[in-house]
Amino acid sequence: MLAYQHFSPGMLLGLLLALALCSATLALRYFMHLAQETRGLFWALIPAAIFVLLMMNMSWSDSLRLLHMRPFAH
């Protein structure tokens, strides 16, 4: 329905990403029964997710360096 409303590409991308986020939130909360969980689960998962994202951020520079097959750029 949104694709036929003639939004600009940037606006359409933002709307579709927001729709996907809402859909993922509903799936996590109700289909995986996380809506009834305590705050402890939240405080256990969020720091772990942040740690994983930070570690991924550390490895991206190495993978970019290996993509061009050259040693550390100066």
PDB file of N, CA, C and O in Angstrom:
ATOM      1  N   MET A   1       0.819  -1.180   0.000  1.00  0.00           N
ATOM      2  CA  MET A   1       0.000   0.000   0.000  1.00  0.00           C
ATOM      3  C   MET A   1       0.875   1.262   0.000  1.00  0.00           C
ATOM      4  O   MET A   1       0.578   2.231  -0.698  1.00  0.00           O
ATOM      5  N   LEU A   2       1.949   1.237   0.785  1.00  0.00           N
ATOM      6  CA  LEU A   2       2.813   2.421   0.852  1.00  0.00           C
ATOM      7  C   LEU A   2       3.546   2.672  -0.458  1.00  0.00           C
ATOM      8  O   LEU A   2       3.817   3.821  -0.808  1.00  0.00           O
ATOM      9  N   ALA A   3       3.865   1.617  -1.178  1.00  0.00           N
ATOM     10  CA  ALA A   3       4.616   1.776  -2.422  1.00  0.00           C
ATOM     11  C   ALA A   3       3.805   2.497  -3.495  1.00  0.00           C
ATOM     12  O   ALA A   3       4.381   3.114  -4.392  1.00  0.00           O
ATOM     13  N   TYR A   4       2.494   2.429  -3.416  1.00  0.00           N
ATOM     14  CA  TYR A   4       1.645   3.071  -4.423  1.00  0.00           C
ATOM     15  C   TYR A   4       1.244   4.501  -4.058  1.00  0.00           C
ATOM     16  O   TYR A   4       0.471   5.118  -4.790  1.00  0.00           O
ATOM     17  N   GLN A   5       1.741   5.039  -2.961  1.00  0.00           N
ATOM     18  CA  GLN A   5       1.382   6.384  -2.521  1.00  0.00           C
ATOM     19  C   GLN A   5       2.294   7.462  -3.095  1.00  0.00           C
ATOM     20  O   GLN A   5       2.086   8.641  -2.808  1.00  0.00           O
ATOM     21  N   HIS A   6       3.286   7.106  -3.886  1.00  0.00           N
ATOM     22  CA  HIS A   6       4.192   8.045  -4.566  1.00  0.00           C
ATOM     23  C   HIS A   6       4.966   8.931  -3.585  1.00  0.00           C
ATOM     24  O   HIS A   6       5.057  10.144  -3.770  1.00  0.00           O
ATOM     25  N   PHE A   7       5.526   8.307  -2.535  1.00  0.00           N
ATOM     26  CA  PHE A   7       6.427   9.015  -1.643  1.00  0.00           C
ATOM     27  C   PHE A   7       7.792   9.120  -2.309  1.00  0.00           C
ATOM     28  O   PHE A   7       8.081   8.394  -3.261  1.00  0.00           O
ATOM     29  N   SER A   8       8.623  10.014  -1.816  1.00  0.00           N
ATOM     30  CA  SER A   8      10.004  10.072  -2.308  1.00  0.00           C
ATOM     31  C   SER A   8      10.721   8.804  -1.840  1.00  0.00           C
ATOM     32  O   SER A   8      10.307   8.196  -0.853  1.00  0.00           O
ATOM     33  N   PRO A   9      11.781   8.400  -2.527  1.00  0.00           N
ATOM     34  CA  PRO A   9      12.462   7.159  -2.135  1.00  0.00           C
ATOM     35  C   PRO A   9      12.985   7.168  -0.698  1.00  0.00           C
ATOM     36  O   PRO A   9      12.908   6.154  -0.005  1.00  0.00           O
ATOM     37  N   GLY A  10      13.510   8.297  -0.252  1.00  0.00           N
ATOM     38  CA  GLY A  10      14.000   8.381   1.125  1.00  0.00           C
ATOM     39  C   GLY A  10      12.885   8.261   2.146  1.00  0.00           C
ATOM     40  O   GLY A  10      13.033   7.587   3.166  1.00  0.00           O
ATOM     41  N   MET A  11      11.774   8.913   1.868  1.00  0.00           N
ATOM     42  CA  MET A  11      10.623   8.844   2.771  1.00  0.00           C
ATOM     43  C   MET A  11      10.047   7.429   2.803  1.00  0.00           C
ATOM     44  O   MET A  11       9.686   6.919   3.863  1.00  0.00           O
ATOM     45  N   LEU A  12       9.966   6.807   1.635  1.00  0.00           N
ATOM     46  CA  LEU A  12       9.437   5.449   1.553  1.00  0.00           C
ATOM     47  C   LEU A  12      10.344   4.481   2.308  1.00  0.00           C
ATOM     48  O   LEU A  12       9.857   3.583   2.995  1.00  0.00           O
ATOM     49  N   LEU A  13      11.655   4.657   2.183  1.00  0.00           N
ATOM     50  CA  LEU A  13      12.593   3.807   2.906  1.00  0.00           C
ATOM     51  C   LEU A  13      12.408   3.956   4.411  1.00  0.00           C
ATOM     52  O   LEU A  13      12.380   2.961   5.135  1.00  0.00           O
ATOM     53  N   GLY A  14      12.283   5.181   4.879  1.00  0.00           N
ATOM     54  CA  GLY A  14      12.065   5.425   6.304  1.00  0.00           C
ATOM     55  C   GLY A  14      10.775   4.806   6.803  1.00  0.00           C
ATOM     56  O   GLY A  14      10.747   4.202   7.875  1.00  0.00           O
ATOM     57  N   LEU A  15       9.704   4.952   6.032  1.00  0.00           N
ATOM     58  CA  LEU A  15       8.420   4.376   6.429  1.00  0.00           C
ATOM     59  C   LEU A  15       8.477   2.853   6.459  1.00  0.00           C
ATOM     60  O   LEU A  15       7.943   2.229   7.377  1.00  0.00           O
ATOM     61  N   LEU A  16       9.115   2.257   5.469  1.00  0.00           N
ATOM     62  CA  LEU A  16       9.203   0.796   5.437  1.00  0.00           C
ATOM     63  C   LEU A  16      10.102   0.260   6.550  1.00  0.00           C
ATOM     64  O   LEU A  16       9.835  -0.808   7.101  1.00  0.00           O
ATOM     65  N   LEU A  17      11.160   0.989   6.882  1.00  0.00           N
ATOM     66  CA  LEU A  17      11.995   0.577   8.013  1.00  0.00           C
ATOM     67  C   LEU A  17      11.234   0.683   9.330  1.00  0.00           C
ATOM     68  O   LEU A  17      11.370  -0.186  10.191  1.00  0.00           O
ATOM     69  N   ALA A  18      10.443   1.726   9.498  1.00  0.00           N
ATOM     70  CA  ALA A  18       9.635   1.862  10.705  1.00  0.00           C
ATOM     71  C   ALA A  18       8.593   0.744  10.790  1.00  0.00           C
ATOM     72  O   ALA A  18       8.346   0.202  11.868  1.00  0.00           O
ATOM     73  N   LEU A  19       7.991   0.405   9.663  1.00  0.00           N
ATOM     74  CA  LEU A  19       7.024  -0.685   9.636  1.00  0.00           C
ATOM     75  C   LEU A  19       7.690  -2.014   9.981  1.00  0.00           C
ATOM     76  O   LEU A  19       7.112  -2.823  10.708  1.00  0.00           O
ATOM     77  N   ALA A  20       8.895  -2.247   9.469  1.00  0.00           N
ATOM     78  CA  ALA A  20       9.628  -3.474   9.783  1.00  0.00           C
ATOM     79  C   ALA A  20      10.004  -3.523  11.260  1.00  0.00           C
ATOM     80  O   ALA A  20       9.963  -4.589  11.874  1.00  0.00           O
ATOM     81  N   LEU A  21      10.369  -2.379  11.834  1.00  0.00           N
ATOM     82  CA  LEU A  21      10.709  -2.327  13.257  1.00  0.00           C
ATOM     83  C   LEU A  21       9.487  -2.642  14.119  1.00  0.00           C
ATOM     84  O   LEU A  21       9.592  -3.374  15.103  1.00  0.00           O
ATOM     85  N   CYS A  22       8.348  -2.098  13.756  1.00  0.00           N
ATOM     86  CA  CYS A  22       7.113  -2.395  14.491  1.00  0.00           C
ATOM     87  C   CYS A  22       6.760  -3.873  14.394  1.00  0.00           C
ATOM     88  O   CYS A  22       6.357  -4.486  15.382  1.00  0.00           O
ATOM     89  N   SER A  23       6.909  -4.435  13.222  1.00  0.00           N
ATOM     90  CA  SER A  23       6.617  -5.852  13.027  1.00  0.00           C
ATOM     91  C   SER A  23       7.559  -6.727  13.852  1.00  0.00           C
ATOM     92  O   SER A  23       7.121  -7.702  14.463  1.00  0.00           O
ATOM     93  N   ALA A  24       8.841  -6.389  13.875  1.00  0.00           N
ATOM     94  CA  ALA A  24       9.809  -7.157  14.659  1.00  0.00           C
ATOM     95  C   ALA A  24       9.521  -7.035  16.149  1.00  0.00           C
ATOM     96  O   ALA A  24       9.653  -8.010  16.888  1.00  0.00           O
ATOM     97  N   THR A  25       9.129  -5.847  16.592  1.00  0.00           N
ATOM     98  CA  THR A  25       8.801  -5.650  18.002  1.00  0.00           C
ATOM     99  C   THR A  25       7.603  -6.500  18.406  1.00  0.00           C
ATOM    100  O   THR A  25       7.626  -7.144  19.455  1.00  0.00           O
ATOM    101  N   LEU A  26       6.574  -6.507  17.597  1.00  0.00           N
ATOM    102  CA  LEU A  26       5.400  -7.334  17.906  1.00  0.00           C
ATOM    103  C   LEU A  26       5.758  -8.810  17.921  1.00  0.00           C
ATOM    104  O   LEU A  26       5.290  -9.550  18.786  1.00  0.00           O
ATOM    105  N   ALA A  27       6.576  -9.246  16.985  1.00  0.00           N
ATOM    106  CA  ALA A  27       6.967 -10.657  16.943  1.00  0.00           C
ATOM    107  C   ALA A  27       7.767 -11.033  18.185  1.00  0.00           C
ATOM    108  O   ALA A  27       7.537 -12.092  18.769  1.00  0.00           O
ATOM    109  N   LEU A  28       8.694 -10.189  18.591  1.00  0.00           N
ATOM    110  CA  LEU A  28       9.480 -10.485  19.783  1.00  0.00           C
ATOM    111  C   LEU A  28       8.633 -10.487  21.044  1.00  0.00           C
ATOM    112  O   LEU A  28       8.768 -11.369  21.891  1.00  0.00           O
ATOM    113  N   ARG A  29       7.770  -9.508  21.163  1.00  0.00           N
ATOM    114  CA  ARG A  29       7.016  -9.376  22.407  1.00  0.00           C
ATOM    115  C   ARG A  29       5.928 -10.429  22.568  1.00  0.00           C
ATOM    116  O   ARG A  29       5.754 -10.963  23.663  1.00  0.00           O
ATOM    117  N   TYR A  30       5.204 -10.737  21.525  1.00  0.00           N
ATOM    118  CA  TYR A  30       4.039 -11.594  21.703  1.00  0.00           C
ATOM    119  C   TYR A  30       4.238 -13.011  21.205  1.00  0.00           C
ATOM    120  O   TYR A  30       3.799 -13.953  21.866  1.00  0.00           O
ATOM    121  N   PHE A  31       4.884 -13.199  20.062  1.00  0.00           N
ATOM    122  CA  PHE A  31       5.063 -14.557  19.573  1.00  0.00           C
ATOM    123  C   PHE A  31       6.159 -15.290  20.329  1.00  0.00           C
ATOM    124  O   PHE A  31       6.109 -16.513  20.459  1.00  0.00           O
ATOM    125  N   MET A  32       7.155 -14.553  20.831  1.00  0.00           N
ATOM    126  CA  MET A  32       8.213 -15.180  21.614  1.00  0.00           C
ATOM    127  C   MET A  32       7.973 -15.016  23.118  1.00  0.00           C
ATOM    128  O   MET A  32       8.833 -15.364  23.927  1.00  0.00           O
ATOM    129  N   HIS A  33       6.820 -14.493  23.485  1.00  0.00           N
ATOM    130  CA  HIS A  33       6.378 -14.360  24.878  1.00  0.00           C
ATOM    131  C   HIS A  33       7.334 -13.534  25.731  1.00  0.00           C
ATOM    132  O   HIS A  33       7.523 -13.836  26.909  1.00  0.00           O
ATOM    133  N   LEU A  34       7.930 -12.510  25.163  1.00  0.00           N
ATOM    134  CA  LEU A  34       8.813 -11.641  25.930  1.00  0.00           C
ATOM    135  C   LEU A  34       8.072 -10.482  26.577  1.00  0.00           C
ATOM    136  O   LEU A  34       8.664  -9.738  27.360  1.00  0.00           O
ATOM    137  N   ALA A  35       6.809 -10.312  26.275  1.00  0.00           N
ATOM    138  CA  ALA A  35       6.042  -9.219  26.879  1.00  0.00           C
ATOM    139  C   ALA A  35       5.831  -9.455  28.367  1.00  0.00           C
ATOM    140  O   ALA A  35       5.678  -8.503  29.132  1.00  0.00           O
ATOM    141  N   GLN A  36       5.821 -10.708  28.779  1.00  0.00           N
ATOM    142  CA  GLN A  36       5.583 -11.026  30.183  1.00  0.00           C
ATOM    143  C   GLN A  36       6.872 -11.220  30.976  1.00  0.00           C
ATOM    144  O   GLN A  36       6.818 -11.482  32.177  1.00  0.00           O
ATOM    145  N   GLU A  37       8.024 -11.096  30.328  1.00  0.00           N
ATOM    146  CA  GLU A  37       9.289 -11.300  31.027  1.00  0.00           C
ATOM    147  C   GLU A  37       9.594 -10.112  31.940  1.00  0.00           C
ATOM    148  O   GLU A  37       9.033  -9.026  31.792  1.00  0.00           O
ATOM    149  N   THR A  38      10.477 -10.350  32.865  1.00  0.00           N
ATOM    150  CA  THR A  38      10.862  -9.297  33.810  1.00  0.00           C
ATOM    151  C   THR A  38      11.908  -8.385  33.183  1.00  0.00           C
ATOM    152  O   THR A  38      12.423  -8.663  32.100  1.00  0.00           O
ATOM    153  N   ARG A  39      12.208  -7.313  33.865  1.00  0.00           N
ATOM    154  CA  ARG A  39      13.220  -6.372  33.390  1.00  0.00           C
ATOM    155  C   ARG A  39      14.618  -6.994  33.424  1.00  0.00           C
ATOM    156  O   ARG A  39      15.521  -6.521  32.734  1.00  0.00           O
ATOM    157  N   GLY A  40      14.800  -8.037  34.212  1.00  0.00           N
ATOM    158  CA  GLY A  40      16.110  -8.688  34.297  1.00  0.00           C
ATOM    159  C   GLY A  40      16.578  -9.224  32.960  1.00  0.00           C
ATOM    160  O   GLY A  40      17.759  -9.138  32.625  1.00  0.00           O
ATOM    161  N   LEU A  41      15.656  -9.774  32.202  1.00  0.00           N
ATOM    162  CA  LEU A  41      16.014 -10.276  30.875  1.00  0.00           C
ATOM    163  C   LEU A  41      16.458  -9.127  29.979  1.00  0.00           C
ATOM    164  O   LEU A  41      17.421  -9.262  29.224  1.00  0.00           O
ATOM    165  N   PHE A  42      15.769  -8.012  30.060  1.00  0.00           N
ATOM    166  CA  PHE A  42      16.137  -6.827  29.280  1.00  0.00           C
ATOM    167  C   PHE A  42      17.547  -6.373  29.631  1.00  0.00           C
ATOM    168  O   PHE A  42      18.350  -6.093  28.741  1.00  0.00           O
ATOM    169  N   TRP A  43      17.848  -6.298  30.909  1.00  0.00           N
ATOM    170  CA  TRP A  43      19.160  -5.817  31.336  1.00  0.00           C
ATOM    171  C   TRP A  43      20.248  -6.858  31.119  1.00  0.00           C
ATOM    172  O   TRP A  43      21.431  -6.533  31.220  1.00  0.00           O
ATOM    173  N   ALA A  44      19.884  -8.091  30.828  1.00  0.00           N
ATOM    174  CA  ALA A  44      20.882  -9.100  30.479  1.00  0.00           C
ATOM    175  C   ALA A  44      21.165  -9.101  28.983  1.00  0.00           C
ATOM    176  O   ALA A  44      22.298  -9.350  28.573  1.00  0.00           O
ATOM    177  N   LEU A  45      20.160  -8.829  28.167  1.00  0.00           N
ATOM    178  CA  LEU A  45      20.329  -8.910  26.723  1.00  0.00           C
ATOM    179  C   LEU A  45      20.904  -7.642  26.104  1.00  0.00           C
ATOM    180  O   LEU A  45      21.712  -7.729  25.179  1.00  0.00           O
ATOM    181  N   ILE A  46      20.514  -6.478  26.586  1.00  0.00           N
ATOM    182  CA  ILE A  46      20.954  -5.229  25.985  1.00  0.00           C
ATOM    183  C   ILE A  46      22.471  -5.026  26.108  1.00  0.00           C
ATOM    184  O   ILE A  46      23.108  -4.699  25.107  1.00  0.00           O
ATOM    185  N   PRO A  47      23.077  -5.206  27.288  1.00  0.00           N
ATOM    186  CA  PRO A  47      24.542  -5.062  27.336  1.00  0.00           C
ATOM    187  C   PRO A  47      25.265  -6.085  26.458  1.00  0.00           C
ATOM    188  O   PRO A  47      26.295  -5.766  25.864  1.00  0.00           O
ATOM    189  N   ALA A  48      24.739  -7.308  26.368  1.00  0.00           N
ATOM    190  CA  ALA A  48      25.358  -8.317  25.515  1.00  0.00           C
ATOM    191  C   ALA A  48      25.271  -7.902  24.045  1.00  0.00           C
ATOM    192  O   ALA A  48      26.234  -8.074  23.299  1.00  0.00           O
ATOM    193  N   ALA A  49      24.136  -7.363  23.628  1.00  0.00           N
ATOM    194  CA  ALA A  49      23.979  -6.922  22.240  1.00  0.00           C
ATOM    195  C   ALA A  49      24.907  -5.749  21.937  1.00  0.00           C
ATOM    196  O   ALA A  49      25.487  -5.689  20.853  1.00  0.00           O
ATOM    197  N   ILE A  50      25.056  -4.826  22.871  1.00  0.00           N
ATOM    198  CA  ILE A  50      25.963  -3.690  22.677  1.00  0.00           C
ATOM    199  C   ILE A  50      27.401  -4.183  22.582  1.00  0.00           C
ATOM    200  O   ILE A  50      28.171  -3.689  21.757  1.00  0.00           O
ATOM    201  N   PHE A  51      27.772  -5.153  23.419  1.00  0.00           N
ATOM    202  CA  PHE A  51      29.116  -5.711  23.360  1.00  0.00           C
ATOM    203  C   PHE A  51      29.386  -6.355  22.007  1.00  0.00           C
ATOM    204  O   PHE A  51      30.454  -6.151  21.429  1.00  0.00           O
ATOM    205  N   VAL A  52      28.437  -7.125  21.497  1.00  0.00           N
ATOM    206  CA  VAL A  52      28.607  -7.774  20.196  1.00  0.00           C
ATOM    207  C   VAL A  52      28.751  -6.731  19.096  1.00  0.00           C
ATOM    208  O   VAL A  52      29.604  -6.882  18.222  1.00  0.00           O
ATOM    209  N   LEU A  53      27.941  -5.682  19.116  1.00  0.00           N
ATOM    210  CA  LEU A  53      28.046  -4.632  18.101  1.00  0.00           C
ATOM    211  C   LEU A  53      29.388  -3.903  18.173  1.00  0.00           C
ATOM    212  O   LEU A  53      29.967  -3.570  17.139  1.00  0.00           O
ATOM    213  N   LEU A  54      29.879  -3.657  19.369  1.00  0.00           N
ATOM    214  CA  LEU A  54      31.182  -3.010  19.512  1.00  0.00           C
ATOM    215  C   LEU A  54      32.299  -3.906  18.987  1.00  0.00           C
ATOM    216  O   LEU A  54      33.223  -3.418  18.336  1.00  0.00           O
ATOM    217  N   MET A  55      32.232  -5.194  19.256  1.00  0.00           N
ATOM    218  CA  MET A  55      33.255  -6.109  18.757  1.00  0.00           C
ATOM    219  C   MET A  55      33.192  -6.224  17.230  1.00  0.00           C
ATOM    220  O   MET A  55      34.227  -6.350  16.575  1.00  0.00           O
ATOM    221  N   MET A  56      31.993  -6.182  16.670  1.00  0.00           N
ATOM    222  CA  MET A  56      31.867  -6.180  15.216  1.00  0.00           C
ATOM    223  C   MET A  56      32.493  -4.913  14.633  1.00  0.00           C
ATOM    224  O   MET A  56      33.119  -4.954  13.574  1.00  0.00           O
ATOM    225  N   ASN A  57      32.323  -3.801  15.324  1.00  0.00           N
ATOM    226  CA  ASN A  57      32.891  -2.532  14.868  1.00  0.00           C
ATOM    227  C   ASN A  57      34.423  -2.601  14.857  1.00  0.00           C
ATOM    228  O   ASN A  57      35.067  -1.982  14.010  1.00  0.00           O
ATOM    229  N   MET A  58      34.997  -3.344  15.788  1.00  0.00           N
ATOM    230  CA  MET A  58      36.455  -3.476  15.831  1.00  0.00           C
ATOM    231  C   MET A  58      36.987  -4.300  14.668  1.00  0.00           C
ATOM    232  O   MET A  58      38.113  -4.074  14.225  1.00  0.00           O
ATOM    233  N   SER A  59      36.216  -5.239  14.171  1.00  0.00           N
ATOM    234  CA  SER A  59      36.723  -6.130  13.124  1.00  0.00           C
ATOM    235  C   SER A  59      36.460  -5.603  11.714  1.00  0.00           C
ATOM    236  O   SER A  59      37.072  -6.095  10.766  1.00  0.00           O
ATOM    237  N   TRP A  60      35.582  -4.631  11.543  1.00  0.00           N
ATOM    238  CA  TRP A  60      35.272  -4.136  10.204  1.00  0.00           C
ATOM    239  C   TRP A  60      36.476  -3.488   9.537  1.00  0.00           C
ATOM    240  O   TRP A  60      36.644  -3.620   8.325  1.00  0.00           O
ATOM    241  N   SER A  61      37.307  -2.800  10.286  1.00  0.00           N
ATOM    242  CA  SER A  61      38.464  -2.147   9.669  1.00  0.00           C
ATOM    243  C   SER A  61      39.436  -3.190   9.129  1.00  0.00           C
ATOM    244  O   SER A  61      40.044  -2.973   8.081  1.00  0.00           O
ATOM    245  N   ASP A  62      39.595  -4.312   9.818  1.00  0.00           N
ATOM    246  CA  ASP A  62      40.469  -5.371   9.319  1.00  0.00           C
ATOM    247  C   ASP A  62      39.903  -6.002   8.062  1.00  0.00           C
ATOM    248  O   ASP A  62      40.654  -6.311   7.137  1.00  0.00           O
ATOM    249  N   SER A  63      38.616  -6.197   8.012  1.00  0.00           N
ATOM    250  CA  SER A  63      38.037  -6.813   6.824  1.00  0.00           C
ATOM    251  C   SER A  63      38.133  -5.871   5.623  1.00  0.00           C
ATOM    252  O   SER A  63      38.302  -6.338   4.497  1.00  0.00           O
ATOM    253  N   LEU A  64      38.030  -4.580   5.832  1.00  0.00           N
ATOM    254  CA  LEU A  64      38.190  -3.627   4.736  1.00  0.00           C
ATOM    255  C   LEU A  64      39.635  -3.615   4.244  1.00  0.00           C
ATOM    256  O   LEU A  64      39.894  -3.510   3.046  1.00  0.00           O
ATOM    257  N   ARG A  65      40.565  -3.724   5.179  1.00  0.00           N
ATOM    258  CA  ARG A  65      41.978  -3.772   4.807  1.00  0.00           C
ATOM    259  C   ARG A  65      42.249  -5.028   3.992  1.00  0.00           C
ATOM    260  O   ARG A  65      42.966  -4.963   2.993  1.00  0.00           O
ATOM    261  N   LEU A  66      41.699  -6.157   4.388  1.00  0.00           N
ATOM    262  CA  LEU A  66      41.917  -7.397   3.657  1.00  0.00           C
ATOM    263  C   LEU A  66      41.214  -7.400   2.312  1.00  0.00           C
ATOM    264  O   LEU A  66      41.640  -8.106   1.398  1.00  0.00           O
ATOM    265  N   LEU A  67      40.152  -6.629   2.174  1.00  0.00           N
ATOM    266  CA  LEU A  67      39.437  -6.539   0.895  1.00  0.00           C
ATOM    267  C   LEU A  67      40.348  -5.967  -0.185  1.00  0.00           C
ATOM    268  O   LEU A  67      40.309  -6.411  -1.332  1.00  0.00           O
ATOM    269  N   HIS A  68      41.153  -4.998   0.173  1.00  0.00           N
ATOM    270  CA  HIS A  68      42.062  -4.374  -0.780  1.00  0.00           C
ATOM    271  C   HIS A  68      43.430  -5.040  -0.808  1.00  0.00           C
ATOM    272  O   HIS A  68      44.299  -4.636  -1.580  1.00  0.00           O
ATOM    273  N   MET A  69      43.633  -6.069   0.036  1.00  0.00           N
ATOM    274  CA  MET A  69      44.859  -6.862   0.080  1.00  0.00           C
ATOM    275  C   MET A  69      46.109  -6.007   0.236  1.00  0.00           C
ATOM    276  O   MET A  69      47.080  -6.162  -0.506  1.00  0.00           O
ATOM    277  N   ARG A  70      46.073  -5.122   1.190  1.00  0.00           N
ATOM    278  CA  ARG A  70      47.265  -4.339   1.482  1.00  0.00           C
ATOM    279  C   ARG A  70      47.424  -4.243   2.990  1.00  0.00           C
ATOM    280  O   ARG A  70      46.443  -4.294   3.731  1.00  0.00           O
ATOM    281  N   PRO A  71      48.661  -4.105   3.438  1.00  0.00           N
ATOM    282  CA  PRO A  71      48.861  -3.998   4.894  1.00  0.00           C
ATOM    283  C   PRO A  71      48.296  -2.693   5.421  1.00  0.00           C
ATOM    284  O   PRO A  71      47.699  -1.911   4.681  1.00  0.00           O
ATOM    285  N   PHE A  72      48.487  -2.479   6.668  1.00  0.00           N
ATOM    286  CA  PHE A  72      47.901  -1.315   7.328  1.00  0.00           C
ATOM    287  C   PHE A  72      48.204  -0.035   6.560  1.00  0.00           C
ATOM    288  O   PHE A  72      49.363   0.267   6.275  1.00  0.00           O
ATOM    289  N   ALA A  73      47.167   0.706   6.232  1.00  0.00           N
ATOM    290  CA  ALA A  73      47.329   1.969   5.500  1.00  0.00           C
ATOM    291  C   ALA A  73      47.883   3.023   6.426  1.00  0.00           C
ATOM    292  O   ALA A  73      47.522   3.083   7.601  1.00  0.00           O
ATOM    293  N   HIS A  74      48.760   3.854   5.899  1.00  0.00           N
ATOM    294  CA  HIS A  74      49.366   4.917   6.711  1.00  0.00           C
ATOM    295  C   HIS A  74      48.794   6.242   6.353  1.00  0.00           C
ATOM    296  O   HIS A  74      49.180   7.258   6.930  1.00  0.00           O
TER     297      HIS A  74
END
